[in-house]
Amino acid sequence: MSDQLDIEARLYQLEQARLTAFCATLSERLFPNFALFSRLVDFGDAQQLRQILNGVWDSLSNSGAKMNFEVQLDNVESNMPDLDVFDMYGASPALDAVIALFSTLSCMLDSDTAEAVSVANLSRECVATFIEVTEGDDQMSDEELVRFINTHDMMLQEEAFQEAVLEQLEVEGVLNPSRIKALRQLGQNEGFSNIGISDRD
């Protein structure tokens, strides 16, 4: 099991483009959580967020396409579901996906490692909450629940995913378009989110 403190320390060794790529890859994997929620409850604009995330990938691969990411911060924020309004579970992972995209843009604009750390933690917490909601047992003590979550297959997959992303980013050399494409494909995760959600029909 990879140590979150270890992941945090390794993120602090990366420069801005790699930090942004880390955030974008995790955001890509989180995205179906918002897309499905948006479609089911007719909230927000998943297509707009999809275009913004595509713009991040285009920027990372220097495709020539330009997007004003400062302006896009407001557009991302306007798609954040209010958990006081939507009292169903699905609103929580949907919000996580939007917050991750917001942090991705913030990282791109300000080169703030703390944003990348927060995305890593957010994705883990999203998985932990899902496990607790779907499989948690009221009879478990807090310690038992934490142990159950930390050793659950879905959490081990999350940690392996973050490890795989970091390993790709720690390879020396230029972060060229083919490497960005590989990260994007990793994040797409065959259409499934970090909690196994797909928005494909």
C-alpha positions in Angstrom: 0.0 0.0 0.0 1.5 3.3 -1.0 1.8 5.9 1.7 -0.1 9.2 1.0 2.7 11.1 2.7 5.1 9.5 0.2 2.8 10.6 -2.7 2.7 14.1 -1.3 6.5 14.2 -1.0 6.9 13.0 -4.6 4.5 15.6 -5.9 6.6 18.3 -4.4 9.5 17.2 -6.6 7.5 17.8 -9.8 7.4 21.0 -11.9 4.2 22.8 -13.0 3.4 20.9 -16.2 3.8 17.5 -14.5 1.7 18.6 -11.5 -1.0 19.8 -13.9 -0.8 16.5 -15.8 -1.2 14.6 -12.5 -4.3 16.6 -11.6 -5.7 16.3 -15.1 -5.2 12.5 -15.1 -7.1 12.1 -11.8 -9.8 14.6 -13.0 -10.2 12.5 -16.1 -10.9 9.4 -14.0 -13.3 11.3 -11.8 -15.2 12.9 -14.6 -17.8 10.1 -15.2 -19.0 10.7 -11.6 -20.2 14.2 -12.6 -21.3 13.3 -16.1 -23.7 10.6 -14.9 -25.1 12.8 -12.1 -25.5 15.7 -14.4 -27.5 13.6 -16.9 -29.7 11.8 -14.3 -30.8 14.9 -12.4 -30.4 17.4 -15.2 -27.9 19.6 -13.4 -25.0 21.6 -14.7 -23.3 21.4 -18.1 -21.2 18.2 -18.4 -20.3 19.1 -22.0 -18.9 22.5 -20.9 -16.7 20.7 -18.3 -15.7 18.1 -20.8 -14.5 20.9 -23.2 -12.5 22.6 -20.3 -10.8 19.4 -19.4 -10.1 18.8 -23.1 -8.6 22.3 -23.2 -6.2 21.3 -20.3 -5.0 18.3 -22.2 -4.6 20.4 -25.4 -2.5 22.9 -23.4 -0.3 20.2 -21.9 0.4 18.7 -25.3 1.0 22.2 -26.9 -1.6 21.5 -29.6 -1.8 25.2 -30.4 -5.4 25.5 -29.1 -5.8 28.3 -26.6 -8.2 28.6 -23.7 -8.5 31.3 -21.0 -8.3 29.2 -17.9 -8.9 32.1 -15.5 -12.3 32.6 -17.1 -13.0 28.9 -17.0 -12.6 28.8 -13.2 -16.0 30.6 -12.9 -17.5 28.2 -15.4 -16.2 25.2 -13.4 -17.4 26.7 -10.1 -20.9 27.2 -11.5 -21.2 23.5 -12.1 -20.6 22.5 -8.4 -23.7 20.8 -7.0 -24.9 22.1 -3.6 -25.0 19.1 -1.3 -27.7 20.9 0.7 -29.9 21.0 -2.3 -29.1 17.5 -3.6 -29.3 15.2 -0.7 -28.7 12.0 -2.6 -25.3 10.2 -2.4 -24.4 10.8 -6.1 -24.0 14.5 -5.6 -20.9 13.9 -3.5 -18.7 12.2 -6.1 -20.1 14.6 -8.7 -18.9 17.5 -6.6 -15.5 15.8 -6.1 -15.1 15.6 -9.9 -15.8 19.3 -10.3 -13.5 20.3 -7.4 -10.7 18.2 -8.9 -11.1 20.1 -12.2 -11.1 23.4 -10.4 -7.9 22.4 -8.7 -6.4 21.3 -12.0 -7.0 24.8 -13.5 -5.6 26.4 -10.3 -2.5 24.2 -10.5 -2.1 25.2 -14.2 -2.4 28.9 -13.4 -0.4 29.1 -10.1 1.9 26.0 -10.0 0.6 25.2 -6.5 1.7 21.8 -5.4 -0.9 21.9 -2.6 -3.6 21.8 -5.3 -2.2 18.5 -6.7 -2.0 17.1 -3.2 -5.6 18.0 -2.6 -6.7 16.3 -5.8 -4.8 13.1 -4.7 -6.5 13.2 -1.3 -9.9 14.1 -2.8 -9.9 11.1 -5.1 -9.0 8.8 -2.2 -11.7 10.3 0.0 -14.2 9.8 -2.8 -13.4 6.1 -2.9 -13.4 5.8 0.9 -16.8 7.4 1.1 -18.2 5.1 -1.6 -16.9 2.1 0.3 -18.4 3.3 3.5 -21.8 4.1 2.0 -22.1 0.9 0.0 -20.4 -1.7 2.2 -19.9 -0.1 5.6 -21.4 -1.9 8.6 -22.9 0.0 11.6 -21.6 -2.7 13.9 -17.9 -1.9 12.9 -15.8 0.2 15.2 -14.1 3.3 13.7 -10.8 1.4 13.7 -12.4 -1.6 11.9 -14.1 0.6 9.3 -10.8 2.4 8.6 -9.0 -0.9 8.2 -11.8 -2.2 6.0 -11.7 0.8 3.7 -7.9 0.9 3.5 -7.6 -2.8 2.5 -10.6 -2.8 0.2 -9.9 -3.7 -3.5 -11.3 -0.4 -4.7 -8.9 1.6 -2.4 -6.0 -0.6 -3.5 -6.9 0.1 -7.1 -7.0 3.9 -6.3 -3.6 3.8 -4.8 -2.2 1.7 -7.6 -3.6 4.2 -10.1 -2.0 7.2 -8.4 1.3 5.3 -8.2 1.1 4.5 -11.9 0.4 8.2 -12.8 3.3 9.3 -10.6 5.7 6.8 -12.1 4.9 8.0 -15.6 5.5 11.6 -14.5 8.8 10.8 -12.7 10.3 9.5 -16.0 12.9 12.0 -17.1 12.7 13.8 -20.4 10.3 16.1 -22.2 6.6 15.6 -21.4 5.8 15.3 -25.1 2.4 14.8 -26.7 2.7 11.0 -26.8 3.4 10.9 -23.1 0.4 13.3 -22.4 -1.8 11.0 -24.6 -0.7 8.0 -22.6 -1.6 9.8 -19.3 -5.0 10.8 -20.8 -5.7 7.2 -21.7 -4.7 6.1 -18.2 -7.1 8.6 -16.8 -9.9 7.5 -19.1 -9.7 4.1 -17.4 -11.8 2.4 -20.1 -14.7 4.8 -19.3 -15.0 4.0 -15.6 -14.5 6.4 -12.7 -12.6 5.7 -9.5 -15.8 4.3 -8.0 -16.7 2.2 -11.0 -19.2 4.6 -12.5 -19.6 4.9 -16.3 -21.7 7.4 -18.2 -21.7 5.3 -21.4 -25.0 3.9 -22.5 
